[in-house]
């Protein structure tokens, strides 16, 4: 089962980067950032995407796992 992640990077990315970033959906935000959202198979896949972002010299603003309401962990 894949986990949904949101990764926000500084700048607006062009659509041609989608192949480099595991098919994550891009949302260009009004604050000049791009949010990458999608399912990643496991932590290794997440680290692969983060390594690609690093290699592309994209500043990372935030990374978070998104839980559907029914699956949100109890704190």
For each residue, the residues with C-beta under 8 A, 3 or more apart:
1:
2: 39 40 41
3: 39 40 42 46 65
4: 37 38 39 40 65 66 67 68
5: 36 37 38 39 40 46 49 63 64 65 66
6: 35 36 37 62 63 64 66
7: 24 35 36 37 49 50 53 60 62 63
8: 29 33 34 35 36 60 61 62 63
9: 13 33 34 36 53 58 59 60 61
10: 32 33 58 59 60 61
11: 32 33 34 58 59
12: 28 32 33 34
13: 9 17 26 28 34 36 58
14: 17
15: 18 26
16: 19
17: 13 14 20 21 26 56
18: 15 21 23 24 26
19: 16 23
20: 17 52 56
21: 17 18 24 36 49 52 53
22: 38 40 45 48 49
23: 18 19 38
24: 7 18 21 36 37 38 49
25: 36 37 38
26: 13 15 17 18 34 35 36
27: 34 35 37
28: 12 13 33 34
29: 8 32 33 34 35
30:
31:
32: 10 11 12 29
33: 8 9 10 11 12 28 29 61
34: 8 9 11 12 13 26 27 28 29
35: 6 7 8 26 27 29
36: 5 6 7 8 9 13 21 24 25 26 49
37: 4 5 6 7 24 25 27 66
38: 4 5 22 23 24 25
39: 2 3 4 5
40: 2 3 4 5 22 45 46 49
41: 2 44 45
42: 3 45 46
43: 46 47
44: 41 47 48
45: 22 40 41 42 48 49
46: 3 5 40 42 43 49 50 63
47: 43 44 50 51
48: 22 44 45 51 52
49: 5 7 21 22 24 36 40 45 46 52 53
50: 7 46 47 53 54 60 63
51: 47 48 54 55
52: 20 21 48 49 55 56
53: 7 9 21 49 50 56 58 60
54: 50 51 57 58 60
55: 51 52
56: 17 20 52 53
57: 54
58: 9 10 11 13 53 54
59: 9 10 11
60: 7 8 9 10 50 53 54 63
61: 8 9 10 33
62: 6 7 8
63: 5 6 7 8 46 50 60
64: 5 6
65: 3 4 5
66: 4 5 6 37
67: 4 71 72 73
68: 4 71 72
69: 72
70:
71: 67 68
72: 67 68 69
73: 67
74:
75:
